[in-house]
Amino acid sequence: MRVSPEPVSVARMEAAHRILDWMLATDPALAWQVERDLLDAPEERWRATRARVATDGVGARLLAVQDADGQWAGGSFFPAGFDFEGPEAAPGAGQPWTATSWSLKALREWGLDARVLGDTAERLAAASRWDYNGEPYWQGEVDVCINAATLAAGGWLGADVAALARWFPEHRLADGGWNCEWVEGATVSSVHSTLNAVKGLLDYEIATGGDDDLRAARHAGEEYLLERHLLRRLSTGEPIADWTTQFVYPIRWRFSALAALDHFRAASLHDGTPPDARLADAVAIVRAARQPDGTWLQHDREKGRVWFDIDVPPGEPSPWLTMIALRVLRWWDDARPNPAKTVLADGWRSHAAD
Protein backbone atom coordinates (compact mmCIF):
# COMPACT_ATOMS: atom_id res chain seq x y z
CA MET A 1 0.00 0.00 0.00
CA ARG A 2 1.35 3.42 -0.95
CA VAL A 3 2.08 5.68 2.02
CA SER A 4 0.58 9.16 1.83
CA PRO A 5 3.17 11.92 1.82
CA GLU A 6 3.59 13.87 5.01
CA PRO A 7 2.37 17.48 5.03
CA VAL A 8 4.93 20.06 4.01
CA SER A 9 6.20 21.78 7.15
CA VAL A 10 6.24 25.56 7.36
CA ALA A 11 9.99 25.49 8.01
CA ARG A 12 10.67 23.39 4.93
CA MET A 13 8.44 25.61 2.80
CA GLU A 14 10.23 28.73 4.04
CA ALA A 15 13.64 27.18 3.40
CA ALA A 16 12.61 26.21 -0.13
CA HIS A 17 11.38 29.74 -0.81
CA ARG A 18 14.62 31.26 0.50
CA ILE A 19 16.75 29.15 -1.82
CA LEU A 20 14.51 29.87 -4.78
CA ASP A 21 14.57 33.61 -4.12
CA TRP A 22 18.37 33.45 -3.78
CA MET A 23 18.76 31.76 -7.15
CA LEU A 24 16.18 33.92 -8.90
CA ALA A 25 17.95 37.09 -7.75
CA THR A 26 21.34 36.21 -9.24
CA ASP A 27 21.23 36.64 -13.02
CA PRO A 28 18.69 36.07 -15.81
CA ALA A 29 20.99 33.38 -17.27
CA LEU A 30 20.32 31.33 -14.14
CA ALA A 31 16.85 32.61 -13.22
CA TRP A 32 15.09 31.43 -16.36
CA GLN A 33 16.36 27.89 -15.78
CA VAL A 34 15.08 27.98 -12.20
CA GLU A 35 11.69 29.12 -13.50
CA ARG A 36 11.52 26.42 -16.18
CA ASP A 37 13.16 23.45 -14.46
CA LEU A 38 12.19 23.92 -10.81
CA LEU A 39 9.10 26.12 -10.76
CA ASP A 40 7.24 24.82 -13.81
CA ALA A 41 6.58 28.48 -14.60
CA PRO A 42 4.46 29.28 -17.67
CA GLU A 43 6.54 29.32 -20.83
CA GLU A 44 5.92 33.00 -21.44
CA ARG A 45 7.36 33.77 -18.01
CA TRP A 46 10.66 31.89 -18.36
CA ARG A 47 11.06 32.95 -21.97
CA ALA A 48 10.73 36.59 -20.94
CA THR A 49 13.44 36.10 -18.34
CA ARG A 50 15.58 34.23 -20.86
CA ALA A 51 15.32 37.13 -23.32
CA ARG A 52 17.03 39.34 -20.72
CA VAL A 53 20.25 37.30 -21.09
CA ALA A 54 21.09 39.56 -24.05
CA THR A 55 20.64 42.78 -22.11
CA ASP A 56 21.36 42.07 -18.44
CA GLY A 57 24.00 40.30 -16.40
CA VAL A 58 26.70 37.94 -17.56
CA GLY A 59 25.26 37.44 -21.03
CA ALA A 60 25.26 41.14 -21.81
CA ARG A 61 28.76 41.53 -20.39
CA LEU A 62 30.13 38.76 -22.60
CA LEU A 63 28.37 40.09 -25.69
CA ALA A 64 29.94 43.48 -25.05
CA VAL A 65 33.48 42.12 -25.53
CA GLN A 66 32.89 40.31 -28.83
CA ASP A 67 35.34 41.35 -31.55
CA ALA A 68 34.23 42.93 -34.81
CA ASP A 69 35.27 39.81 -36.73
CA GLY A 70 32.92 37.63 -34.60
CA GLN A 71 35.59 36.21 -32.31
CA TRP A 72 36.34 36.79 -28.66
CA ALA A 73 39.85 37.71 -27.51
CA GLY A 74 41.00 37.50 -31.13
CA GLY A 75 41.26 33.71 -31.22
CA SER A 76 39.43 30.41 -31.63
CA PHE A 77 40.46 28.38 -28.57
CA PHE A 78 43.30 30.55 -27.22
CA PRO A 79 43.40 34.37 -27.23
CA ALA A 80 45.37 36.11 -29.93
CA GLY A 81 49.04 36.39 -29.03
CA PHE A 82 48.91 33.65 -26.40
CA ASP A 83 52.46 32.73 -25.42
CA PHE A 84 52.61 28.94 -25.47
CA GLU A 85 56.09 29.09 -23.92
CA GLY A 86 55.28 31.66 -21.24
CA PRO A 87 54.17 31.39 -17.61
CA GLU A 88 50.48 31.31 -18.50
CA ALA A 89 51.11 28.03 -20.34
CA ALA A 90 53.16 26.45 -17.54
CA PRO A 91 51.88 23.23 -15.92
CA GLY A 92 49.32 24.04 -13.25
CA ALA A 93 48.68 27.56 -14.52
CA GLY A 94 45.40 26.67 -16.15
CA GLN A 95 44.56 28.21 -19.48
CA PRO A 96 42.68 31.29 -20.71
CA TRP A 97 38.91 30.89 -20.90
CA THR A 98 38.31 34.06 -22.90
CA ALA A 99 38.52 33.02 -26.56
CA THR A 100 35.72 32.22 -28.99
CA SER A 101 35.08 28.55 -28.22
CA TRP A 102 34.58 29.19 -24.51
CA SER A 103 32.56 32.37 -25.01
CA LEU A 104 30.12 30.72 -27.43
CA LYS A 105 29.75 27.76 -25.08
CA ALA A 106 28.83 30.05 -22.20
CA LEU A 107 26.34 32.12 -24.17
CA ARG A 108 24.65 29.05 -25.59
CA GLU A 109 24.35 27.36 -22.20
CA TRP A 110 23.05 30.58 -20.65
CA GLY A 111 20.19 30.50 -23.15
CA LEU A 112 21.06 33.43 -25.41
CA ASP A 113 18.82 33.63 -28.46
CA ALA A 114 21.12 32.82 -31.39
CA ARG A 115 19.53 35.61 -33.41
CA VAL A 116 21.15 38.14 -31.10
CA LEU A 117 24.53 37.14 -32.55
CA GLY A 118 23.41 38.03 -36.06
CA ASP A 119 25.96 36.98 -38.68
CA THR A 120 28.51 35.70 -36.16
CA ALA A 121 28.59 32.27 -37.84
CA GLU A 122 29.54 33.84 -41.16
CA ARG A 123 32.13 36.14 -39.60
CA LEU A 124 33.76 33.21 -37.81
CA ALA A 125 33.84 31.19 -41.03
CA ALA A 126 35.72 34.05 -42.67
CA ALA A 127 38.06 35.11 -39.87
CA SER A 128 38.64 32.40 -37.28
CA ARG A 129 41.20 29.62 -37.60
CA TRP A 130 42.16 26.89 -35.16
CA ASP A 131 45.41 27.18 -33.24
CA TYR A 132 46.28 23.52 -33.85
CA ASN A 133 46.16 23.29 -37.62
CA GLY A 134 44.86 26.57 -39.02
CA GLU A 135 41.64 25.02 -40.34
CA PRO A 136 38.46 27.16 -40.67
CA TYR A 137 36.46 27.45 -37.48
CA TRP A 138 33.42 25.37 -38.44
CA GLN A 139 35.57 22.57 -39.82
CA GLY A 140 36.88 21.78 -36.33
CA GLU A 141 40.26 20.25 -35.51
CA VAL A 142 41.48 17.03 -33.81
CA ASP A 143 40.49 17.55 -30.17
CA VAL A 144 37.25 15.78 -29.24
CA CYS A 145 36.22 18.33 -26.60
CA ILE A 146 36.90 21.29 -28.89
CA ASN A 147 35.01 19.67 -31.74
CA ALA A 148 32.07 18.85 -29.47
CA ALA A 149 31.71 22.48 -28.39
CA THR A 150 32.07 23.59 -32.02
CA LEU A 151 29.41 21.14 -33.17
CA ALA A 152 26.98 22.37 -30.52
CA ALA A 153 27.70 26.01 -31.36
CA GLY A 154 27.28 25.36 -35.07
CA GLY A 155 23.91 23.73 -34.58
CA TRP A 156 22.83 26.64 -32.38
CA LEU A 157 23.98 29.35 -34.80
CA GLY A 158 22.87 27.57 -37.95
CA ALA A 159 26.37 27.02 -39.36
CA ASP A 160 27.04 24.12 -41.70
CA VAL A 161 28.74 21.62 -39.41
CA ALA A 162 27.39 18.45 -41.01
CA ALA A 163 30.90 17.27 -41.91
CA LEU A 164 32.06 17.87 -38.34
CA ALA A 165 29.10 15.84 -37.05
CA ARG A 166 30.28 12.87 -39.14
CA TRP A 167 33.67 13.16 -37.47
CA PHE A 168 32.32 11.77 -34.20
CA PRO A 169 31.17 8.31 -35.33
CA GLU A 170 34.39 8.03 -37.33
CA HIS A 171 36.61 8.78 -34.32
CA ARG A 172 34.82 6.80 -31.62
CA LEU A 173 37.15 4.27 -30.02
CA ALA A 174 36.55 0.53 -29.76
CA ASP A 175 35.35 0.74 -26.13
CA GLY A 176 32.50 3.07 -27.12
CA GLY A 177 33.81 6.47 -26.08
CA TRP A 178 36.28 9.11 -27.15
CA ASN A 179 39.66 10.42 -26.02
CA CYS A 180 41.14 13.80 -26.92
CA GLU A 181 44.56 12.10 -26.97
CA TRP A 182 43.60 9.77 -29.80
CA VAL A 183 45.85 11.76 -32.10
CA GLU A 184 48.76 10.84 -29.80
CA GLY A 185 47.85 7.16 -30.01
CA ALA A 186 45.40 6.73 -27.12
CA THR A 187 43.14 3.70 -27.61
CA VAL A 188 41.20 3.81 -24.33
CA SER A 189 38.44 6.36 -23.89
CA SER A 190 38.35 9.19 -21.37
CA VAL A 191 35.30 10.08 -19.28
CA HIS A 192 36.11 13.78 -19.80
CA SER A 193 36.25 13.47 -23.59
CA THR A 194 33.29 11.10 -23.78
CA LEU A 195 31.02 13.32 -21.71
CA ASN A 196 31.91 16.34 -23.83
CA ALA A 197 31.30 14.35 -27.01
CA VAL A 198 27.85 13.11 -26.01
CA LYS A 199 26.88 16.57 -24.79
CA GLY A 200 27.86 18.09 -28.13
CA LEU A 201 26.03 15.39 -30.07
CA LEU A 202 22.89 15.85 -27.99
CA ASP A 203 22.91 19.63 -28.41
CA TYR A 204 23.39 19.24 -32.16
CA GLU A 205 20.58 16.69 -32.31
CA ILE A 206 18.22 18.97 -30.41
CA ALA A 207 19.07 21.88 -32.72
CA THR A 208 18.94 20.04 -36.04
CA GLY A 209 17.16 16.71 -35.54
CA GLY A 210 20.36 14.71 -36.05
CA ASP A 211 20.15 11.26 -37.62
CA ASP A 212 20.27 7.61 -36.62
CA ASP A 213 24.06 7.27 -36.97
CA LEU A 214 24.76 10.26 -34.73
CA ARG A 215 22.15 9.10 -32.24
CA ALA A 216 23.73 5.64 -32.14
CA ALA A 217 27.16 7.18 -31.54
CA ARG A 218 25.76 9.27 -28.68
CA HIS A 219 24.04 6.30 -27.11
CA ALA A 220 27.24 4.25 -27.34
CA GLY A 221 29.17 7.00 -25.57
CA GLU A 222 26.49 7.24 -22.90
CA GLU A 223 26.67 3.47 -22.43
CA TYR A 224 30.43 3.80 -21.90
CA LEU A 225 29.74 6.15 -18.98
CA LEU A 226 26.83 4.13 -17.64
CA GLU A 227 28.89 0.93 -17.55
CA ARG A 228 31.14 2.77 -15.10
CA HIS A 229 28.20 4.17 -13.11
CA LEU A 230 29.86 7.58 -13.79
CA LEU A 231 32.24 6.83 -10.91
CA ARG A 232 34.18 3.58 -11.16
CA ARG A 233 36.76 1.96 -13.38
CA LEU A 234 35.24 -0.87 -15.37
CA SER A 235 38.33 -3.03 -14.93
CA THR A 236 38.61 -2.89 -11.13
CA GLY A 237 35.49 -1.22 -9.78
CA GLU A 238 37.72 1.30 -8.01
CA PRO A 239 36.83 5.03 -8.05
CA ILE A 240 38.05 6.76 -11.21
CA ALA A 241 39.41 9.77 -9.32
CA ASP A 242 38.51 12.29 -6.63
CA TRP A 243 37.44 14.85 -9.21
CA THR A 244 34.36 12.81 -10.11
CA THR A 245 32.78 14.06 -6.87
CA GLN A 246 34.10 17.64 -7.01
CA PHE A 247 31.44 19.96 -8.38
CA VAL A 248 32.51 23.15 -10.15
CA TYR A 249 30.79 25.97 -12.02
CA PRO A 250 31.41 27.07 -14.73
CA ILE A 251 31.40 23.56 -16.16
CA ARG A 252 33.97 23.76 -18.94
CA TRP A 253 35.63 20.46 -19.90
CA ARG A 254 36.15 18.63 -16.63
CA PHE A 255 34.05 15.58 -15.79
CA SER A 256 32.07 15.30 -12.58
CA ALA A 257 29.20 13.13 -11.47
CA LEU A 258 26.96 16.20 -11.36
CA ALA A 259 27.92 17.40 -14.84
CA ALA A 260 27.32 13.90 -16.21
CA LEU A 261 23.97 13.55 -14.44
CA ASP A 262 22.83 16.87 -15.88
CA HIS A 263 23.61 15.52 -19.35
CA PHE A 264 21.74 12.28 -18.68
CA ARG A 265 18.78 14.30 -17.46
CA ALA A 266 18.73 16.30 -20.71
CA ALA A 267 19.17 13.15 -22.81
CA SER A 268 16.40 11.35 -20.92
CA LEU A 269 13.96 14.21 -21.44
CA HIS A 270 14.89 14.46 -25.12
CA ASP A 271 14.74 10.71 -25.79
CA GLY A 272 11.63 10.17 -23.67
CA THR A 273 13.32 7.49 -21.57
CA PRO A 274 13.39 7.00 -17.78
CA PRO A 275 16.56 7.50 -15.74
CA ASP A 276 18.96 4.56 -15.97
CA ALA A 277 19.27 2.67 -12.68
CA ARG A 278 23.07 2.68 -13.01
CA LEU A 279 23.05 6.38 -12.16
CA ALA A 280 21.87 5.70 -8.62
CA ASP A 281 25.30 5.85 -6.95
CA ALA A 282 26.11 9.19 -8.61
CA VAL A 283 22.72 10.56 -7.56
CA ALA A 284 23.43 9.50 -3.98
CA ILE A 285 26.73 11.41 -4.05
CA VAL A 286 24.99 14.55 -5.29
CA ARG A 287 22.32 14.21 -2.62
CA ALA A 288 24.94 13.73 0.10
CA ALA A 289 26.78 16.89 -0.98
CA ARG A 290 23.78 19.04 -0.12
CA GLN A 291 24.54 21.34 2.78
CA PRO A 292 22.29 21.73 5.83
CA ASP A 293 20.99 25.01 4.39
CA GLY A 294 19.92 23.24 1.19
CA THR A 295 22.71 24.51 -1.07
CA TRP A 296 25.71 22.97 -2.83
CA LEU A 297 29.22 24.38 -2.46
CA GLN A 298 31.64 25.50 -5.14
CA HIS A 299 34.80 23.42 -5.36
CA ASP A 300 38.15 24.61 -6.76
CA ARG A 301 37.54 26.17 -10.17
CA GLU A 302 39.83 25.74 -13.16
CA LYS A 303 42.65 28.24 -13.10
CA GLY A 304 43.17 30.65 -15.96
CA ARG A 305 42.29 34.04 -17.38
CA VAL A 306 38.58 34.94 -17.53
CA TRP A 307 36.61 37.97 -18.67
CA PHE A 308 34.94 38.16 -15.27
CA ASP A 309 33.93 35.83 -12.44
CA ILE A 310 30.62 34.08 -13.02
CA ASP A 311 29.97 32.17 -9.82
CA VAL A 312 31.15 32.23 -6.22
CA PRO A 313 34.66 31.45 -4.91
CA PRO A 314 35.55 27.94 -3.71
CA GLY A 315 33.89 26.89 -0.47
CA GLU A 316 30.86 29.18 -0.85
CA PRO A 317 27.28 28.16 -1.65
CA SER A 318 26.88 28.21 -5.43
CA PRO A 319 23.51 29.21 -6.89
CA TRP A 320 24.48 27.61 -10.21
CA LEU A 321 25.48 24.26 -8.73
CA THR A 322 22.42 24.34 -6.47
CA MET A 323 20.11 24.81 -9.46
CA ILE A 324 21.81 22.02 -11.43
CA ALA A 325 21.75 19.62 -8.48
CA LEU A 326 18.12 20.34 -7.68
CA ARG A 327 16.92 19.78 -11.22
CA VAL A 328 18.88 16.54 -11.42
CA LEU A 329 17.37 15.31 -8.16
CA ARG A 330 13.90 16.40 -9.24
CA TRP A 331 14.23 14.48 -12.52
CA TRP A 332 15.49 11.39 -10.69
CA ASP A 333 12.93 11.52 -7.89
CA ASP A 334 9.97 12.26 -10.15
CA ALA A 335 10.58 8.92 -11.87
CA ARG A 336 10.17 7.04 -8.60
CA PRO A 337 7.15 6.51 -6.30
CA ASN A 338 8.78 8.10 -3.28
CA PRO A 339 6.61 10.06 -0.84
CA ALA A 340 9.65 11.84 0.57
CA LYS A 341 10.35 13.53 -2.76
CA THR A 342 6.76 14.85 -2.92
CA VAL A 343 7.36 16.83 0.26
CA LEU A 344 10.39 18.47 -1.32
CA ALA A 345 8.66 19.02 -4.64
CA ASP A 346 5.64 20.67 -3.03
CA GLY A 347 7.93 23.09 -1.24
CA TRP A 348 9.47 24.20 -4.53
CA ARG A 349 6.41 24.22 -6.68
CA SER A 350 4.27 26.22 -4.31
CA HIS A 351 6.54 29.14 -5.15
CA ALA A 352 5.28 29.13 -8.74
CA ALA A 353 1.98 30.60 -7.57
CA ASP A 354 3.64 33.55 -5.81
Secondary structure, 3 states (H helix, E strand, C coil): CCCCCCCCCHHHHHHHHHHHHHHHCCCHHHHHHHHHHCCCCCHHHHHHHHHHHHCCHHHHHHHCCECCCCCECCECCCCCCCCCCCHHHCCCCCCCCCCHHHHHHHHHHCCCCHHHHCCHHHHHHHHCECCCCCCEHHHCCCCHHHHHHHHHHHHHHCCCCHHHHHHHHHCCCCCCCCCHHHHHCCCCCCHHHHHHHHHHHHHHHHHHCCCHHHHHHHHHHHHHHHHCCCCECCCCCCECCHHHHCCCCCCCCCCCHHHHHHHHHHHHHHHCCCCCHHHHHHHHHHHHCCCCCCCCECCCCCCCCCCCCCCCCCCCECHHHHHHHHHHHHHHHHCCCCHHHHHHHHHHHHHHHC
